[in-house]
Amino acid sequence: MSCNHHPDLSTLLNYGAGSLSDALAMVVACHLEACEHCRHTVTEAENIGMALLKEVSADDMSRNARDNMLAMLDDHAIEPPAVVIEGLQKEGDIPTQLRPLIGQWFADLKWSRVAPGLKQFILPASDGKLRLLNIAPGTFMPVHGHSGSELTLVLKGSYSDELGRFRTGDVADVDPDVTHQPVADTHEGCICLIATDAPLRFKGLVPRLLQPFFQL
């Protein structure tokens, strides 16, 4: 599977270091199933981190580790390997990382209706919020911003917003500077895995009033 949108490099580095929340880490893990390029980047970052640990003192690591790692990643000019592995496995349409939590098939989930054309399934996460969002064809999400980080992985279909078009396997890595309004733009609708570490900031009155009931 060829992905056009990936987590930021800093997100991948934090994932490799084990410093992401459980919710954000799950989204990255599911993306890595589909993206050979990002798997290679995480592996390279882990190898470089081990090399840095051997070469510098603890004080130097605390001050310069991230800058050194970014510079070394640039120097390596990472290229994705030629072989790309399909992200979703046979015998199910749910990523393998999620299957211990919810099973193998989207059709078996008990979705909760949030609004016309919009359903969700909340997943357990010890920190942050993790949910599946099922968006019917042509349905617009409410305009919203973010109080913290949000990672959105497209698992089925596609959506478009102010940042571009996101298809199966793509990740939107957004922060509080981003305000957008995604719309499912194919006939099959769109299913996304979304992780947040802070509540969304809705622009309209009705979404703001309903926000506590739907845990958004």
N, C-alpha and C positions, 0 to 999 in steps of 0.2 A: 504494500500500500504506500503510495506517495503522498506525503503530507506537505501542505503549503504553509501552515502556521504551526509554530512550535512554542513551548514554554521558553521564557527568557533564559539566557545563559545563567544568570544569577539564581533562578529557580532550580535549574538542573544541578548547579553546584550545591545548593542547599539540600536538595534531595539526596545527592550522593553523600553529603555529610550527615544525613539523618536529622536535619534541623527544621524540616517542614512539619507543620501540624499533620495529624493523621488524615484529615480530610483532604488537604492539598496534596499530600504524598500519594494518596490513592488515585487521584486524577493523573498525576505524573506517571505512576506505575502502569495505569491502563493505557496511557499514550505510548509508553515504551513498548508495549506489546505490538503496536502498529508501526512504530517509527524506528527503523534501523539507524538512521542518522543520530537521533537523540540517545539511543542505547550506546552507540559508539562514543558520543560526547561524554556521557556519564562515566563510562569505563575509563576513558582517557583522563578525565578529571580525577577519578579515584587513584589511578596509577601515579599521576603527577603529585597528588596530595601525599601519597606514601613516600615518594621521592623527597618531597620537601621536608617531611618529618625527619628523615634521616640526615638532612644536610644542614638544617638551621636550628638554632636554640629555641627554647620555648618562648622567650621574650620576643624574639624576632618573628616567630610564627604568629603571635597574637597581634602584632602590629601590621605585618606585611603579607600574611598568607593569601588573602583574597586577591590582592593586586598581583602578587607573583604568579598565582595560578592562572589568572586571566591573561597575563602576558605570555605565559608558557603555552596556553591553549592557542593564542594567536600565532605564536611561532610555529606550532605544529601544523597549522593550516589544515585542520581536520576535514577530510572528505568522507562522505558516507560510502560504505562498501557497495559494490555493484549489486549484490543480492539483497532484495527487500522481502521481508517475511510478512505474510498476511497477519493482521492484528487479531481478528476474531477467529476463534477456532471452530472446527466442525462440531456438530452435535450441540448447537446452542448459538444464540446471537448476542449473549452477554459476555463481556470480557472475562477471561479466566480469573483475574484478580478479584472480581466481584462475586463470582459464583458461590463461594462459601457463605456469603451473606444473604444472597437473594435467589440463587438458582441459576438456570441456564437460559431461560426464555423470557423475553419482555412480555409476551402474551400471557404469561402465568402470573404476572404481578397484579396486586390489588391497588390500582392507581386511585389517588384522591383528587377530586375535581377542585381546582383553584379558581377558575374563571372559564367563561365560554372558550372552548378550543385549547384549554390549558389544564394539564393534569401533572401531579407530582407523586413521587415515591421517596420518602425520607429514609435514608440509610443510617445505621448506627456509626457514630464517630466519637471518640473520647474527647476530642477538642475540635472546634470549628463545626460547620454545618456541611453535610454531604447529602445530596439529593439527585434523583433522576427527574428530569423535566421532559414531558411529552407534549410537544407543540403541534397542533393540527395544521394542515396546509393553509397558508395564507394568514395565519394568526400572528398578530403583533404582540410582543411583550410590552408591558408599560414602560415608558421612558424612566430610566433610573441611573443613578450613580452609585458609588461604592464608598463605604466607610473604611474599608481595608482592602485586602487582596481577594481576588476571585479568579479561579481557574475553571474554564468551561471546555469540556471535551465532547465533540460531536461523535455519537455512537451510531447514529442512523440518520440518513437524509442530510439536510444542510440548512443553514440560515444565513441571512445577510444583515449587516448593520453598518454603522458609520465607520467601522474598522475594516470592512471588506466582506468577502464571502467565505464561510467556514463549512467545509465538507467533512465527511466521515474520516476520523483520525486527527483532524485539526484541533488545535488548542488555542483559545483566547486567554491570554495572561494579562489581566487588567488590574489597575490600581485606582486610588481615589481621584486621579485626574481624568478618568474616562466617564463620560455619560453617553448612553446609547439606547437603542430600541431594536432589539433583534426581531426578525420576522422569518418564519419558516417559509422557504421559497421553492419547495418542490411539492409534487402531488402526493408524496408519501408522508409528508410531515417531517418532524425532526425530534429525535430523542437525544438529550444531552446529559452528561454527568457534570454536576456543578458543585464546587467546593468554595466556601467563603469562610473568612475568619472574623467577620463583622457584619452587621445588618446592612442590607441595601438601603439606598436613599431614593425613594420614589418621588416623582415630580407631581403627580396628580393627587387630588384629595382622596378619591375612592381607594386607590391602591394603598395609600398611607393608612387609611382607616382599617383596611382588611389585613394589613401586614402582620399584626400580632397573631391573628387566627391561623395564618398559613405559615408562620415561622420563617418568613423571608427576610 
